[in-house]
Amino acid sequence: MRDFLRIAWAFLVRDFQVETSYRLAFVLQVFGLLVSATLWYFMARFVGGNHPSARMLELTGNLDYFAYVLVGLMVSRFLDVSLHAYASQIRQEQTTGTLEAMLVTPARLGHVIVASSAWAFLFAAIQSGLYLVFGVTLFGLHLDVGSVAGILAALVLTVLAFSGIGILSAAFVLYFKRGNPVNFVISSMTMLFGNVLIPARSLPESLQWISRLIPVSYATEAVRGALLKGQGLREILPDLGALAAFAAVLVPLGLLGARIAVNRAKREGSLVQY
């Protein structure tokens, strides 16, 4: 763990220095978050009105649609990073010629892949926090926090679960030198069936079962419960357990795929090709 934290800190410092050298880009990203929050605030007013119907409240778990969507957007930031950051970072290291140098160091392969995305996850946390700040200060979002530990556990387990898929995507890039097209399908399926923007209860009954196969469905329910409904850790424990089960299966698969990809690329002499 100490070695991993040291490697993660090195990547974090490097990427922070790179990102802060483009100050205008950072400011524009923050402004983009504000525009996105504003868009969904007025969309919520359009969809649900100032007084949501009983049907709307039933679909959203007795939540205002804006509150429902804002939490979905917060969780989706971690989802996006988990799916795409590893492959994106590996691709960047390939094109800049630093990948082979990193892989011949004493650092473990898993540590390099995961730690290289440390800044991406930190920035996702900042973005999620800004969504929450904008919601509370500008749009009157009401919080009823039941368990901060539960919120953090849900987000961490979500990152772990989807990181397994993201690391597999990085393995795809390592071996085939191209991005993984499956990620687009996974992202689309998650946005449709994962209780992010659309309540699964609003879908046809024949399709609602799909949401139970998507980890982020449990994450959004757990975070909404702990952040907006005052639910404690015990109440969201079933959702956390489901996320832990997904993570226990997907993370080892992702790391195994990455190791196989690196070993084959080394044998074929294609590791530095892109």
Protein Blocks (a to p, Z undefined) as FASTA:
>chain_A
ZZmmmmmmmmmmmmmmmmmmmmmlmmmmmmmmmmmmmmmmmmmmmmnombdcfklmmmno
opafklmmmmmmmmmmmmmmmmmmmmmmmmmmmmnopmmmmmmpmbdfklmmmmmmmmmm
mmmmmmmmmmmmmmmmmnopacddfblklmmmmmmmmmmmmmmmmmmmmmmmmmnopacf
klmmmmmmmmmmnommmcfklpcfklmmmmmmpmklmmmmmmmmmmmnopafklmmmmmm
mmmmmmmmmmmmmmmmmmmmmmmmmmnopmmgZZ
